[in-house]
């Protein structure tokens, strides 16, 4: 019996090794080399060998294994610039709030402000770094000699932060003397101030949303008499109210009505109403942009953002995931002996049984894999099998916790970018 078991184990190990060797050979022969992680250099090799599905897509979702990777950010910036210049993409959508939009759009359109303060508009702290601000500065420089119709515009699709939306609604009501009562405006204030309590049962949305709908009805009736001169301002506030309603629903139903559905609804609205050519670039985490399902949703009947996008837009949506081998990460550590804080974590080699353990063996430092091509080649078994991948979200990376999820890259992404080594973003915005 022992000899039989040993033979089975040997066969499995040999088969796995052979699969991995085939995958490395295929990658060395077929992957598209990314010259470097410099966001300001051209994607010359990629442009000369652009995958057909990528070239034909209109909406590009670019993820990241963690929210803390300088190279993730810089390479996404490089691809965004490429898509602006080569495919006419002018709509940039990020995993952040509606409230981030106004200040950033004003600045990238030539308004007042500077690179040290523009990041204050973000509600998600991971974007407060030089890599992201440098991209905003590139957008500003691109827009300077463009007409309004040709300028890049920035949008947030997330619903987790609704700060100051009540102020915007109150300002519009006061400016145009719209008949919304103070009682209803106080409802708006309370909805903005309400915090999400995960795992706590509440009927908050059932009580508040009918009142928010009443406000929406009043605004819609009033809008009928608006002039074209003021309609953009009015529509913007209507959209703010929509985000507030989504957030209010999320407060009550954060377990069953997840934010990914609402992010999809918001991105869809932006694409249909703000993109003249129906093209857009979407910046988010791997777990949101992938075509299948987020790892931490496995026990819940919830679709992630990318699955909604793929089912609705089909091949017009092209998702690009990221993976990495080694490098520096940061995690939020908390214990009884010291104050909770962020600390650096060094990953000197990939974890066992991960995709990265094999991908790091290929030649290139950074390379792009078109998944449809990979599934037609000798590497198909490798990408179709379940392997582990690091998934680190808001709390960063803590090796003591389980941040490894089993996935199939063949189901998740249309394209994959692998980076052998990553570093932390630059949070000092003043340094040059």
N, C-alpha and C positions, 0 to 999 in steps of 0.2 A: 504493500500500500504506500509506504514512504517513497519507494522508487517511482511509483506511478505519479504521486503528488509532485515529486521533484521534477519529473519529466514535464508535467503540465506547467509548472511554474517556469521552467526553463523555456518552454515553447512560447509562453506569453511574453516573457522578457525579450526573447529573441525577435518575436514578431513586432513588438513595440519598438525595439531598437531599429529594426529594418524600416519600419514606417517613418521613424524620425530621420534616419539617414536619407531616405528618399525625399523627405520634405526639405531637408537642408540643401540637397543637390538641386532640387527644383527651384528653390528660392535663389540660390546662387546663379541659376541660369535664366530665371524669368522675372524676379522682383525688379521693380523700378527704383533705381538708386535716387535718394534725395541727397543732393550735393552736400548740404550742411543745414544747421538749424538757424542760420542767420535769417531773420525775417525780411531783410532788405535785398537778398540775392534772388536771382531768377530760378524758376523751376524748369530749367532748360531740358534736362533729360526726361522729366515727366511730360513736358509739352510735346516732345518728339515721339513719345510712346504712350500717349494718353489713352486710357481704357475707353472703349466705345460707350459703355454704360455711363461712365463719368461724363464724357463729352456730351451725351444726349440728355443728361439730367438737368433739372431746373432748380431743385432745392437740395442744398448740401448740408447735412448734419455732421459736424465734427465734434468728437467726444474727447475724453481724457480719462486715463485710468484713475488718477487722483486729481484733486483740485490744486495740487501743488507741484507743478512741473514747469520749469522755465522753458524747456524744450517743447513741451506740449503747446504752450502759449505761443512761442515764437513760430513754430511750424504752422499752427493754425492761422496766425497772422500772415505768414508767407502765402498760404493757400487762398486766404481771403483776397489778398492783393492780386493774386493771379486771376481769380475768378472775376474780380472787378474789371481788370484790364483785358482779359481774353473772352469772357462770356457775358459781360454787361451786368453782373450782379451789383445792385445798389442798395439792397436791403440787408441790414445786419441785425440779427435777432440773438439775444443772449439770455441765459438762465439768470435773469434778474427781474426787478420789478418795473411796473409802469412808472413809478415815481422817479426812476433813474433817467428817464428819457428826456424830459424837457431841458434840463441843464446841459446834458451832453450834446443834444441836437443843436442847441443854441451855440455851444462852443465850436463844434465841428463845422458849423455853418459860418464861422468867422466872428462869433460873438466874444464878449469879454471873458476873461479868465486866464488861467495858465495851467501848465502841466502839474504843478504841485497841488492844486485844489480841485481839478476836474474829477479826480477819483472819489471825492467825497460824495458824489452823486450815487455811487453804487450802494446797494443795500446788502450785498454779499461781499464780505471782506476779502475773499480770495482774489477778487479782481482789482483790489487796491495794491497794484504793483506796477513797476516800471514797464514790464513787458506789455501789459494791457494798455497802459496810458500811452506808450509809444505808438500803438496801433491807432488809438484815438487821434493822436497828433498827425499820423499819416492821413487819416480820413479828413482832418481839417485842412491839411495842405492840398489834398486832392480836390476838395470842394471849392477852394478859393477862387478859381477862375471858371467855375461851372455855374450854369443857370440853376435855379431851384429845382427844376425838373430832372436835372442830370446829377444832382448831388447824392452822396451816400447819406442814408438816414439810419438812425440807431433806434432799436426797439427792445423792450423787455417783455418776456412772455410769462414770467413766474408770478405767483400770487401770494408769496409768503410775507411780503411787506407792503403795507398800504398807508404808510405814514404820509400825512399832509393831504391825502385825498379829500378829507372833510374840508380843509381850507380852500381847495380848488372849487369844490361844489358850493360852499358858502359865498365865495367870491363871485361866481357866475350868477347866483341867485340875487345877490345884492346889486351887481352891475346892471342887470337887465330887469330888476324888480319882478322876478318870477314868483308867482304865488305859492311858494313852498313854506309851510308853517315852521316856526321855531321848534315845535314839538318833533316834527320830522327831521329837522336838521340836527337835533340832539341825538336822534337815532343814528344818524351818520357818524357823529362824534363817537358814540359808544361802540359802533362797529369797528372804527379805526383803532380804538384803544383796546379792544378785546384781544386777549392773548389766546393762542392755541394751547389747550391742555390735552396732550396726547393720552389716550386711554381713559379719559373721563367722559362719562355719558352726559349729554346736555341737549336741551331743546332750543338752543340759542338761535339757530338759523330759522326754525319754524316760526319763531316769534318775530324776528327782525326782517327777514327777506320780504314778506308781504308789504312792509312799510317802505323798504327800498324800492319795491316794484311800484308802489304808489308815487314815489318821487319820480321814478322813470316815466311814468304815465304823464305827470304834470310837465316834465321837461319835453317830452315828445309832442304834446299839444302845443307848447309854447314855441317849439322849433319851427312849426308850420309857418309862422309869421316872420322868421328870421331872414335877413338879407344874405346874399352870397358873401358879402364882405365879412360877416361875423360867423358864418356857419362852421368854419374850421375850429374856432375856439369852442363853439358849442358842442361839436361832435367829440372833441378831445375830452371834455368834461363828462359827456355821456359814456365814453369809453372808460374813464376813471371810475364811474359809478358801477359799470359792469365788473371791473376788477374787484371792487369792494364787495359786490354781491357774491362773486366767486370765493373770495376770502371768507366771507361770513358763512357760506355753505361749508367751506373747508374746516372752519372752527368746530362745527358740529359733526361733520362726516369725514374727518381726516383719515379714518381707517378704511372706509368703504368707498368714498368718493375722493380718490387721490388727486394730487395736484398735477400729475402727468396729463390727465384728461383735460384739465383746464388750460395747461400750457399748450396742448395741441389746439384747443379751440381758439386760443389767443393768437398762436402762430398762423393758423389758417386764416383768421380775420385779417391779420397784418398782410399776409401774402396776397389775399384777394382784394384788399382795399388800398394798400400802400405800394405794391410792387407793380409797375406798369407792364413788365414783361413776365410776371408770375415767377420771378427768380428770387432766391434768398439764400443767405448763409446763416446757419444756426450753430451757436457756440454753447455747448453744454457738457455734461458728464457722459461717459460711455453708457451708464445705466439708463440715461434718458434717451439718448439718440439711437440706440441699437434697435434692430428690427424685430426682436423677439420679446423678451420680458426681463425686467430688472431682477437681479438675483434675490434681493430681499423681498420680492413680491411673490416668491414661489408658493407660499402658503395662502396667498390671497388672490381672489379672482379679479385682479387688476391688470390692465394693459399699461405699459409704459408709453411715453410720448412717441418714441420711434415706431412702435408697432401701430399706433394710430396713424402716424404719418405714412407708413408703408402701405397700409391697407387702403388709405384714402387716395394717396398720390401715385401708388404703384411705382413704376420705374422713373417717374419724375423726381422721386426722393432717393438720394444716394447717401448712405450712412458710412462714415469713416470712423473706425475705432482706433484706439491707441493701446499699445502695450510696451513694456520696457523690461530691461534685464536687471541692471544694478543702478545704484545711485543714492542720493540723499533725499530723504523725506522728512516730514515733521508730523508729530502727533500730539494730541491734547491729553496729557497724563494727569490723573487724579488719584491720590491715595491719602491715607490718614496722617501721614508724616509731614506733608508739605502742601503748600498752596497749589491748586491746579494750574498748570502752565503748559505752553507749547515747548516741545523739545525736539531736537534733531534726531533722526533715526537713519543709520547707515545700513543699506542693503548691499552686501558685498558679493552676493551671488543669487541667482533666481531660486525661488523655492522649488522643492522637488515636486514632480508631477504637474508642473505648470506648462503652458504653451511656451512661456518665456525661456524655460530651461532648454528647449530645442531651438527656438528662434534666435537665441543669442549666439548659436554656433555658426550661423550664416556669415558671409563675408562682410557685408555692408554695415556701417555704423548706424545708418538710418535708411530704411527702405519702405517702399509702398507695395502692397500686394492687392491686386484686383481679385476678389474672391471668386468671381465667375470663371476666371482663367485658372485659378488654383484648383477649382473643383473639376476642371477638365483634364488636369495633368496628373502626374504620378504622386502628387502631394494630397490628393483628394481624401484619402483615408485619414491622414493626419488632421486635417481641418474639420472633418466630419465627426471625429471622436470627441467625447467630452474630456476636457482638461481644465485645470484650475487657472484662474486669473485673479490678480489682486483687484479688489474693489474697495476704495477708500473714499468716503464722502466728507461731510462737514467736520467730523472729528479728526480728520487727518489719518495718519497711519500709525497704528500701535501693534507691534509684532506679537504682543501678548494676547491680542484678540484675534478672532477669526475673520480675516479680510479676504479669504480665498473662497471663490465660488466656482463650481463646476459649470462649464458652458461649452457650447459648440460655436466656434467662430464662423462656421459655415452658415449658421442660422442667424447670427447676430449682425454681421456687418457686410456691406457691399465692398468695402475696402478696408485695409488694415495698415497702419503705419507702426513700424517697430523701431524703437530707439534703444540702443544698447545701454546708454548711461544717461541718467537725468540728474538735474540739480534743482535747487530751490529757486523760486522767482525772487526778483529784487524788490524788496518792500520799501527801500529808501528811495522815494520818488525824487528827492532833490539832487542826489548824486548823479553825475554824468558818466 
